[in-house]
Amino acid sequence: MSGGRRASGGPGGGRALGLGAVLLWLCWRAAAERLRYSIPEELPRGSLVGPLARDLGLSADELPARKLRLSADKQYFTVSEGNGNLYVSERLDREELCGESLSCSVSFEALVHNPLNVFHVEVAIEDVNDNSPVFRKAVLELEIGEWTLPGARFPLEVARDADVGSNSLLTYELSSNPSFSLAMKERQAGKKQPELVLERALDREKQSSFELVLTAVDGGDPARSGTVQIRVNVMDLNDNPPVFSKIVYEARVAENLPAGSLVLQVRATDADAGSNGRVFYSFGDVSEVVRALFSVDSESGEIRTAGPLDFEEKSKYSFGLEATDGGGLTDHCEVQIDVTDENDNAPEITILSLSSPVPEDAPVGTVVALLKVRDRDSGENGEVSCELSGEAPLSIVTSSGGSYKVVTASALDREQASEHRVTVVARDRGRPALWSSRELLLEVSDVNDNAPVFEEASYSAYVRENNAVGLLVLRVVARDLDAGANGRVSYWLSGGSAGAAGAAPLVSVEARSGAVYAQRSLDYEQCREFSVAVRAQDGGSPARSSTATVRVFVLDQNDNAPRVLYPPPPAAAGSSPGSVGSAFEVVPRSASSGYLVGKVVAVDADAGRNAWLSYELVQASEPALFRVGLQSGEVRTARAVSERDAAKQRLVAVVKDHGEPALSATATLHVVLAESLQEALPELSERAAGAEAAGELQFYLVLALALLSALLVLSVALAVLARLRRAGPPAVLRCLGAQRLSLAGAAFPADFCEGTLPYSYNLCVAAPPRANPEAAWPPPPLPIVPAEELVAGEPCEKPSPSSSAVLGEPPADPDAPQVCKSLHSFSLSFS
């Protein structure tokens, strides 16, 4: 057994010249390379043919990755996955494979992956002498007339040996007999015809028949032989044998002729008369294949087709005919029939390899399929061209040895087409042309080349304040065109005014659904709007993401009652014991209808209609004496003041907003009817004494309540501290309003520090006491008290104790008359 390798590009010459490894590698990849091995026939299964992997330049370590395998119509060989050697897998009979052909070989392709390449391998099957010579007949009957002269020759049947070469070279031997000998006659193509030679005249009366044995011996080692018995019957005189008109008859017919078609006619004549001159035709030494395809008419000599002729199986037939007369004399001729090709075979398409699925980022020119196209016809009938049918980014290129490669012609995009279905059409050049097709289905696998895309770049949501924790705010949706994990989208908060690091987030997002939930109850007065950035991220590697902004607008609810700034509440009206408990206004008894008594000033922390305020007088000592402006809150006299009206008047006004439901607050205004402040002081003193007694009682009640509250707060604080000690430090609250209302005294909330209250009112301020107890009128001018001292709120200054609407200190001398040294009226505005 021997193996050889020959490369058309000359890699052997490159090795002889000592070229570099790069040239060797390029030569190894040459598609036209062909490996040749030679083995004898009839080798048992598992016999080594040759080191295929080594001849292809593959090491044992590369074999698993390169996936060396064979592609053939019938697998006579197999390749070992461990060492890459080529072994026999089926019994090889040269005579079954190639018949009488002098050369016999089996061709197939060896496929190597990563990268994909194909190599052509040819294994020559050498003949061994496994067939003995065989005669068609077991007994040859010869009739020789006794008048036949010595030296006459009688052709004998030629033995057939299925082997080729020297194994089919036959020699003949004849059993010993003094009347006969054996001679050989040279025929065409070096063949020899055995002939029986008559050595002496026969005498039928002495011996009417002879039994001889003809032995055929081939040229093999060891030699094989076959025998046939020759029976010679001695007959009376027949001195003229039949004679063919030609030694060689030739005919040319097309394949696929119907059975019974006339091929040619042979003719032989015999000069004898009677039965000795009647000629009969028959096949000479021919194979069973010839007898199955052709028939000969024994009387007319017509040769007709008996079976279908196939040019692809055999293109030429040569056989002998025999003419025999009635006396037993024979003649022989040669018939040669050439079969011409017809375009009766469509191209055959074989898919050697198909790389499916292929990643969508595969570069242009990637080999996705390897095809082999073969047409069994010859000439133009066997010339094949291939093309692709169908809309796909693929093209087909010609390789060597009838192979074609299907490669990517442009970039693939799974999102546009997840699979490509094309048809390979192979068409020959015959007339008419025949074609065949094969469908290829190429699947495109996904790579993470698309980031998630939100349906909207920016989302807006509206939430009413005081919402429930866990309320669904909105749902964001992002879509990813990729598939599988590459298209699975998760959502995260990535920042924003409500999601910055270090601040407790106001909202959260569900990772799978994109639902945004409120994490706590929102307060319009603290945070009117905020935004967060939501990131959508896919599950690819590396992951891709995109971001959308979610703006949440907090809608106001009527959850804040109006707050009265003036007159101040009773708790903030006085700053020390003995001070007046609430604001008062002095109205002269000469005041006419419409006289401005004062103004109720109130604010509402809500917005919109919830902050629109209206004023209404709900209680008064003299209901008909005063009225309050519905929108302005100005308290004016409804009629002229009379002497019958009580000196002290108490007015209660209610302030309502326009929310649903409406919230309200009350303001109490004390009015003293007097022409001057000195006249009003006695009334104020009586009120102060009563207020002092009530204030003392109120003080003790508040003290008791404060002690209970302190104990409760201390218990809660200890419980919270213990829990925080286990859970860790709390997150810092976010989006808390920086401005807060002052807890002491009348003040405006921060939202009103930048606005102007469109009203003005008079404020009475008591002048400090003088050494001279007598009153001086008019008093010297006093400095205007700034608004910051009267109204509290961030970023405004906190009010000082003097910010009360009515400021007064009791005189140092209780017996001294308490008179107002001066009375100034000023206008107070906020801007």
FENZICOR-V794589 format. One record per pair of residues at least 4 apart in sequence whose C-alpha atoms are under 7 Angstrom apart, sorted by the first residue. I is the first residue (numbers start at 1). J is the second residue. If there is no record, write none. Layout:
I_J / I_J
//
This chain:
1_38 / 1_39 / 1_40 / 2_37 / 2_38 / 2_39 / 3_36 / 3_37 / 3_38 / 3_50 / 4_35 / 4_36 / 4_37 / 5_35 / 5_36 / 6_34 / 6_35 / 7_11 / 7_33 / 7_34 / 8_32 / 8_33 / 9_27 / 10_14 / 11_15 / 11_24 / 11_27 / 12_16 / 13_17 / 14_18 / 14_19 / 15_19 / 19_23 / 20_24 / 21_25 / 22_26 / 23_27 / 24_28 / 25_29 / 26_30 / 28_56 / 31_118 / 31_119 / 31_400 / 32_400 / 33_119 / 33_120 / 34_119 / 34_120 / 34_121 / 35_120 / 35_121 / 35_122 / 36_121 / 36_122 / 36_123 / 37_50 / 37_122 / 37_123 / 37_124 / 38_123 / 38_124 / 38_125 / 38_126 / 39_49 / 39_124 / 39_125 / 39_126 / 40_125 / 40_126 / 40_127 / 40_128 / 41_92 / 41_93 / 41_94 / 41_125 / 41_126 / 41_127 / 41_128 / 42_91 / 42_92 / 42_93 / 43_47 / 43_91 / 43_92 / 44_91 / 45_88 / 45_89 / 45_90 / 45_91 / 46_87 / 46_88 / 46_89 / 47_87 / 47_88 / 48_86 / 48_87 / 48_88 / 49_86 / 49_87 / 49_88 / 50_85 / 50_86 / 51_55 / 51_84 / 51_85 / 51_86 / 52_56 / 52_84 / 52_85 / 52_86 / 53_57 / 53_58 / 53_59 / 53_84 / 53_85 / 54_58 / 54_59 / 58_62 / 58_63 / 59_63 / 60_83 / 62_66 / 63_67 / 63_68 / 63_81 / 66_112 / 66_113 / 66_114 / 67_112 / 67_113 / 68_110 / 68_111 / 68_112 / 69_79 / 69_110 / 69_111 / 69_112 / 70_109 / 70_110 / 70_111 / 71_108 / 71_109 / 71_110 / 71_352 / 72_108 / 72_109 / 76_88 / 76_89 / 76_90 / 77_86 / 77_87 / 77_88 / 77_89 / 77_90 / 78_86 / 78_87 / 78_88 / 78_89 / 79_84 / 79_85 / 79_86 / 79_87 / 80_84 / 80_85 / 80_86 / 93_97 / 94_98 / 94_104 / 94_125 / 94_127 / 95_99 / 95_162 / 95_163 / 98_104 / 100_162 / 100_164 / 102_164 / 104_124 / 104_125 / 105_122 / 105_123 / 105_124 / 105_125 / 106_122 / 106_123 / 106_124 / 107_121 / 107_122 / 107_123 / 108_120 / 108_121 / 108_122 / 109_118 / 109_119 / 109_120 / 109_121 / 110_118 / 110_119 / 110_120 / 110_121 / 111_117 / 111_118 / 111_119 / 112_116 / 112_117 / 112_118 / 113_117 / 127_163 / 127_164 / 129_163 / 129_167 / 129_220 / 131_161 / 131_162 / 131_163 / 132_161 / 132_224 / 132_225 / 132_226 / 133_159 / 133_160 / 133_161 / 133_216 / 133_217 / 133_218 / 133_224 / 133_225 / 133_226 / 134_159 / 134_160 / 134_161 / 134_226 / 135_158 / 135_159 / 135_160 / 135_228 / 138_228 / 138_229 / 139_228 / 139_229 / 139_230 / 139_231 / 140_229 / 140_230 / 140_231 / 141_230 / 141_231 / 141_232 / 142_231 / 142_232 / 142_233 / 143_232 / 143_233 / 143_234 / 143_235 / 143_328 / 144_148 / 144_232 / 144_233 / 144_234 / 144_235 / 145_234 / 145_235 / 145_236 / 145_237 / 145_238 / 146_201 / 146_202 / 146_203 / 146_204 / 146_234 / 146_235 / 146_236 / 146_237 / 147_237 / 148_152 / 148_201 / 149_201 / 150_198 / 150_199 / 150_200 / 150_201 / 151_197 / 151_198 / 151_199 / 152_197 / 152_198 / 153_195 / 153_196 / 153_197 / 153_198 / 154_195 / 154_196 / 154_197 / 155_194 / 155_195 / 155_196 / 156_194 / 156_195 / 156_196 / 157_285 / 158_193 / 158_194 / 158_285 / 159_216 / 161_168 / 162_168 / 163_167 / 163_168 / 164_168 / 165_169 / 166_219 / 166_220 / 167_218 / 167_219 / 167_220 / 168_218 / 168_219 / 169_218 / 169_219 / 170_216 / 170_217 / 170_218 / 170_219 / 171_216 / 171_217 / 171_218 / 172_214 / 172_215 / 172_216 / 172_217 / 173_214 / 173_215 / 173_216 / 174_182 / 174_213 / 174_214 / 174_215 / 175_212 / 175_213 / 175_214 / 179_198 / 179_199 / 179_200 / 180_196 / 180_197 / 180_198 / 180_199 / 181_196 / 181_197 / 181_198 / 181_199 / 182_194 / 182_195 / 182_196 / 182_197 / 183_194 / 183_195 / 183_196 / 183_197 / 184_192 / 184_193 / 184_194 / 184_195 / 185_192 / 185_193 / 185_194 / 186_190 / 186_191 / 186_192 / 186_193 / 187_191 / 187_192 / 187_193 / 203_207 / 204_208 / 204_234 / 204_235 / 208_233 / 208_234 / 209_231 / 209_232 / 209_233 / 209_234 / 210_231 / 210_232 / 210_233 / 211_230 / 211_231 / 211_232 / 212_229 / 212_230 / 212_231 / 213_227 / 213_228 / 213_229 / 213_230 / 214_227 / 214_228 / 214_229 / 214_230 / 215_225 / 215_226 / 215_227 / 215_228 / 216_225 / 216_226 / 216_227 / 217_223 / 217_224 / 217_225 / 217_226 / 218_223 / 218_224 / 218_225 / 219_223 / 220_224 / 238_276 / 238_327 / 240_270 / 240_271 / 240_272 / 241_270 / 241_325 / 241_329 / 241_330 / 241_331 / 242_268 / 242_269 / 242_270 / 242_279 / 242_323 / 242_324 / 242_325 / 242_329 / 242_330 / 242_331 / 243_268 / 243_269 / 243_270 / 243_331 / 244_267 / 244_268 / 244_269 / 244_331 / 244_333 / 245_267 / 245_268 / 247_333 / 247_334 / 248_333 / 248_334 / 248_335 / 249_334 / 249_335 / 249_336 / 250_335 / 250_336 / 250_337 / 251_263 / 251_264 / 251_336 / 251_337 / 251_338 / 252_337 / 252_338 / 252_339 / 253_263 / 253_338 / 253_339 / 253_340 / 254_339 / 254_340 / 254_341 / 254_342 / 255_309 / 255_310 / 255_311 / 255_339 / 255_340 / 255_341 / 255_342 / 256_308 / 256_309 / 256_310 / 257_261 / 257_308 / 257_309 / 258_308 / 259_305 / 259_306 / 259_307 / 259_308 / 260_304 / 260_305 / 260_306 / 261_304 / 261_305 / 262_303 / 262_304 / 262_305 / 263_303 / 263_304 / 263_305 / 264_302 / 264_303 / 265_301 / 265_302 / 265_303 / 266_301 / 266_302 / 267_301 / 268_323 / 270_277 / 270_279 / 271_277 / 272_276 / 272_277 / 273_277 / 274_278 / 275_326 / 275_327 / 276_325 / 276_326 / 276_327 / 277_325 / 277_326 / 278_325 / 278_326 / 279_323 / 279_324 / 279_325 / 279_326 / 280_298 / 280_299 / 280_323 / 280_324 / 280_325 / 281_297 / 281_298 / 281_299 / 281_301 / 281_321 / 281_322 / 281_323 / 281_324 / 282_296 / 282_298 / 282_321 / 282_322 / 282_323 / 283_320 / 283_321 / 283_322 / 284_320 / 284_321 / 284_322 / 285_320 / 286_290 / 286_319 / 286_320 / 287_291 / 288_292 / 289_293 / 290_294 / 291_295 / 292_306 / 292_307 / 293_305 / 293_306 / 293_307 / 293_308 / 294_303 / 294_304 / 294_305 / 294_306 / 294_307 / 295_303 / 295_304 / 295_305 / 295_306 / 296_301 / 296_302 / 296_303 / 296_304 / 297_301 / 297_302 / 297_303 / 310_314 / 311_315 / 311_339 / 311_340 / 311_341 / 312_376 / 312_377 / 315_338 / 315_339 / 315_340 / 316_337 / 316_338 / 316_339 / 317_336 / 317_337 / 317_338 / 318_335 / 318_336 / 318_337 / 319_334 / 319_335 / 319_336 / 320_332 / 320_333 / 320_334 / 320_335 / 321_332 / 321_333 / 321_334 / 322_330 / 322_331 / 322_332 / 322_333 / 323_330 / 323_331 / 323_332 / 324_328 / 324_329 / 324_330 / 324_331 / 325_329 / 325_330 / 341_377 / 341_378 / 343_377 / 343_381 / 343_430 / 345_375 / 345_376 / 345_377 / 346_375 / 346_434 / 346_435 / 346_436 / 347_373 / 347_374 / 347_375 / 347_426 / 347_427 / 347_428 / 347_435 / 347_436 / 348_373 / 348_374 / 348_375 / 348_436 / 349_371 / 349_372 / 349_373 / 349_374 / 349_438 / 350_371 / 350_372 / 350_373 / 351_370 / 351_371 / 351_372 / 352_370 / 352_371 / 352_372 / 353_369 / 353_370 / 354_368 / 354_369 / 354_370 / 355_368 / 355_369 / 356_442 / 356_443 / 357_442 / 357_443 / 357_444 / 357_445 / 358_443 / 358_444 / 358_445 / 359_444 / 359_445 / 359_446 / 359_447 / 360_412 / 360_413 / 360_414 / 360_444 / 360_445 / 360_446 / 360_447 / 361_412 / 362_366 / 363_411 / 364_408 / 364_409 / 364_410 / 364_411 / 365_407 / 365_408 / 365_409 / 366_407 / 366_408 / 367_405 / 367_406 / 367_407 / 367_408 / 368_406 / 368_407 / 369_405 / 369_406 / 370_404 / 370_405 / 370_406 / 371_403 / 371_404 / 371_405 / 372_402 / 372_403 / 372_404 / 373_402 / 373_403 / 374_402 / 375_382 / 376_382 / 377_381 / 377_382 / 378_382 / 379_383 / 380_429 / 380_430 / 381_428 / 381_429 / 381_430 / 382_428 / 383_428 / 383_429 / 384_426 / 384_427 / 384_428 / 384_429 / 385_426 / 385_427 / 385_428 / 386_424 / 386_425 / 386_426 / 386_427 / 387_396 / 387_424 / 387_425 / 387_426 / 388_395 / 388_396 / 388_422 / 388_423 / 388_424 / 388_425 / 389_422 / 389_423 / 389_424 / 389_425 / 390_422 / 390_423 / 392_420 / 392_422 / 393_408 / 393_409 / 393_410 / 394_406 / 394_407 / 394_408 / 394_409 / 395_406 / 395_407 / 395_408 / 395_409 / 396_404 / 396_405 / 396_406 / 396_407 / 397_404 / 397_405 / 397_406 / 398_403 / 398_404 / 398_405 / 399_403 / 399_404 / 399_405 / 413_417 / 414_418 / 414_444 / 414_445 / 414_446 / 415_481 / 415_482 / 418_443 / 418_444 / 419_442 / 419_443 / 419_444 / 420_441 / 420_442 / 420_443 / 421_440 / 421_441 / 421_442 / 422_439 / 422_440 / 422_441 / 423_437 / 423_438 / 423_439 / 423_440 / 424_437 / 424_438 / 424_439 / 425_435 / 425_436 / 425_437 / 425_438 / 426_435 / 426_436 / 426_437 / 427_433 / 427_434 / 427_435 / 427_436 / 428_433 / 428_434 / 428_435 / 429_433 / 430_434 / 446_482 / 446_483 / 448_482 / 448_486 / 448_540 / 450_480 / 450_481 / 450_482 / 451_480 / 451_544 / 451_545 / 451_546 / 452_478 / 452_479 / 452_480 / 452_536 / 452_537 / 452_538 / 452_545 / 452_546 / 453_478 / 453_479 / 453_480 / 453_546 / 454_477 / 454_478 / 454_479 / 454_548 / 455_477 / 455_478 / 457_548 / 457_549 / 458_548 / 458_549 / 458_550 / 459_549 / 459_550 / 459_551 / 460_550 / 460_551 / 460_552 / 461_473 / 461_474 / 461_551 / 461_552 / 461_553 / 462_552 / 462_553 / 462_554 / 462_555 / 463_473 / 463_553 / 463_554 / 463_555 / 464_554 / 464_555 / 464_556 / 464_557 / 465_521 / 465_522 / 465_523 / 465_524 / 465_554 / 465_555 / 465_556 / 465_557 / 466_521 / 466_522 / 466_523 / 467_471 / 467_521 / 467_522 / 468_521 / 469_518 / 469_519 / 469_520 / 469_521 / 470_517 / 470_518 / 470_519 / 471_517 / 471_518 / 472_515 / 472_516 / 472_517 / 472_518 / 473_516 / 473_517 / 473_518 / 474_515 / 474_516 / 475_514 / 475_515 / 475_516 / 476_514 / 476_515 / 477_514 / 478_536 / 480_487 / 481_487 / 482_486 / 482_487 / 483_487 / 484_488 / 485_539 / 485_540 / 486_538 / 486_539 / 486_540 / 487_538 / 487_539 / 488_538 / 488_539 / 489_536 / 489_537 / 489_538 / 489_539 / 490_511 / 490_512 / 490_536 / 490_537 / 490_538 / 491_509 / 491_510 / 491_511 / 491_512 / 491_514 / 491_534 / 491_535 / 491_536 / 491_537 / 492_509 / 492_511 / 492_534 / 492_535 / 492_536 / 493_499 / 493_509 / 493_533 / 493_534 / 493_535 / 494_533 / 494_534 / 494_535 / 495_499 / 495_500 / 495_532 / 495_533 / 496_500 / 496_531 / 496_532 / 496_533 / 497_530 / 497_531 / 497_532 / 498_505 / 498_506 / 498_530 / 498_531 / 498_532 / 498_734 / 499_503 / 499_505 / 499_532 / 502_731 / 502_732 / 503_731 / 503_732 / 503_733 / 503_734 / 504_731 / 504_732 / 504_733 / 504_734 / 505_519 / 506_518 / 506_519 / 506_520 / 507_516 / 507_517 / 507_518 / 507_519 / 508_516 / 508_517 / 508_518 / 508_519 / 509_514 / 509_515 / 509_516 / 509_517 / 510_514 / 510_515 / 510_516 / 523_527 / 524_528 / 524_554 / 524_555 / 524_556 / 525_605 / 525_606 / 526_735 / 526_736 / 526_737 / 527_735 / 527_736 / 527_737 / 528_553 / 528_554 / 529_552 / 529_553 / 529_554 / 530_551 / 530_552 / 530_553 / 531_549 / 531_550 / 531_551 / 531_552 / 532_549 / 532_550 / 532_551 / 533_547 / 533_548 / 533_549 / 533_550 / 534_547 / 534_548 / 534_549 / 535_545 / 535_546 / 535_547 / 535_548 / 536_545 / 536_546 / 536_547 / 537_543 / 537_544 / 537_545 / 537_546 / 538_543 / 538_544 / 538_545 / 539_543 / 540_544 / 556_606 / 556_607 / 558_606 / 558_610 / 558_659 / 558_660 / 560_604 / 560_605 / 560_606 / 561_604 / 561_663 / 561_664 / 561_665 / 562_602 / 562_603 / 562_604 / 562_655 / 562_656 / 562_657 / 562_663 / 562_664 / 562_665 / 563_602 / 563_603 / 563_604 / 563_665 / 564_568 / 564_601 / 564_602 / 564_603 / 564_667 / 565_601 / 565_602 / 565_746 / 565_747 / 565_748 / 566_600 / 566_601 / 566_602 / 566_746 / 567_583 / 567_600 / 567_667 / 567_668 / 567_669 / 568_572 / 568_573 / 568_582 / 568_583 / 568_745 / 568_746 / 569_573 / 569_582 / 570_581 / 570_582 / 572_744 / 572_745 / 573_580 / 573_581 / 573_582 / 573_583 / 573_804 / 574_579 / 574_580 / 574_581 / 575_579 / 575_801 / 577_692 / 578_688 / 578_692 / 579_688 / 579_808 / 580_688 / 581_691 / 583_669 / 583_670 / 583_805 / 583_806 / 584_669 / 584_670 / 584_671 / 584_672 / 585_597 / 585_598 / 585_670 / 585_671 / 585_672 / 586_671 / 586_672 / 586_673 / 586_674 / 587_591 / 587_597 / 587_671 / 587_672 / 587_673 / 587_674 / 588_673 / 588_674 / 588_675 / 588_676 / 589_641 / 589_642 / 589_673 / 589_674 / 589_675 / 590_641 / 591_595 / 591_640 / 591_641 / 592_639 / 592_640 / 592_641 / 593_637 / 593_638 / 593_639 / 593_640 / 594_636 / 594_637 / 594_638 / 595_636 / 595_637 / 596_635 / 596_636 / 596_637 / 597_635 / 597_636 / 597_637 / 598_634 / 598_635 / 598_761 / 599_633 / 599_634 / 599_635 / 599_761 / 600_633 / 600_634 / 601_633 / 604_611 / 605_611 / 606_610 / 606_611 / 607_611 / 608_612 / 609_658 / 609_659 / 610_657 / 610_658 / 610_659 / 611_657 / 611_658 / 612_657 / 612_658 / 613_631 / 613_655 / 613_656 / 613_657 / 613_658 / 614_630 / 614_631 / 614_655 / 614_656 / 614_657 / 615_628 / 615_629 / 615_630 / 615_631 / 615_633 / 615_653 / 615_654 / 615_655 / 615_656 / 616_628 / 616_630 / 616_653 / 616_654 / 616_655 / 617_627 / 617_628 / 617_652 / 617_653 / 617_654 / 618_652 / 618_653 / 618_654 / 619_623 / 619_651 / 619_652 / 619_653 / 620_650 / 620_651 / 620_652 / 621_649 / 621_650 / 621_651 / 624_638 / 625_637 / 625_638 / 625_639 / 626_635 / 626_636 / 626_637 / 626_638 / 627_635 / 627_636 / 627_637 / 627_638 / 628_633 / 628_634 / 628_635 / 628_636 / 629_633 / 629_634 / 629_635 / 641_645 / 647_672 / 647_673 / 647_674 / 648_671 / 648_672 / 648_673 / 649_670 / 649_671 / 649_672 / 650_669 / 650_670 / 650_671 / 651_668 / 651_669 / 651_670 / 652_666 / 652_667 / 652_668 / 652_669 / 653_666 / 653_667 / 653_668 / 654_664 / 654_665 / 654_666 / 654_667 / 655_664 / 655_665 / 655_666 / 656_662 / 656_663 / 656_664 / 656_665 / 657_662 / 657_663 / 657_664 / 658_662 / 672_680 / 674_679 / 674_680 / 675_679 / 676_680 / 677_681 / 677_820 / 678_819 / 678_820 / 680_684 / 681_685 / 681_818 / 681_819 / 682_686 / 683_687 / 684_688 / 685_689 / 686_690 / 687_691 / 688_692 / 689_693 / 690_694 / 691_695 / 692_696 / 693_697 / 694_698 / 695_699 / 696_700 / 697_701 / 698_702 / 699_703 / 700_704 / 701_705 / 702_706 / 703_707 / 704_708 / 705_709 / 706_710 / 707_711 / 708_712 / 709_713 / 710_714 / 711_715 / 712_716 / 713_717 / 714_718 / 715_719 / 716_720 / 717_721 / 718_722 / 719_723 / 720_724 / 721_725 / 722_726 / 723_727 / 724_728 / 724_729 / 739_750 / 739_794 / 739_795 / 740_749 / 740_750 / 740_793 / 740_794 / 741_747 / 741_748 / 741_749 / 741_750 / 741_793 / 742_747 / 742_792 / 742_793 / 742_798 / 746_791 / 747_791 / 747_792 / 747_793 / 748_752 / 748_791 / 748_792 / 748_793 / 749_793 / 750_793 / 750_794 / 750_795 / 753_796 / 754_831 / 755_830 / 755_831 / 756_829 / 756_830 / 756_831 / 757_829 / 757_830 / 760_827 / 760_828 / 760_829 / 761_827 / 761_828 / 762_825 / 762_826 / 762_827 / 763_805 / 763_825 / 763_826 / 764_806 / 764_823 / 764_824 / 764_825 / 765_806 / 765_807 / 765_823 / 766_807 / 766_808 / 766_820 / 766_821 / 766_822 / 767_820 / 767_821 / 767_822 / 769_811 / 775_821 / 776_821 / 778_822 / 779_821 / 779_822 / 787_791 / 787_828 / 787_830 / 788_792 / 788_796 / 788_797 / 788_799 / 789_798 / 789_799 / 789_800 / 789_803 / 790_799 / 790_803 / 790_804 / 791_799 / 792_796 / 792_797 / 792_798 / 792_799 / 793_797 / 793_798 / 799_803 / 802_807 / 811_818
//
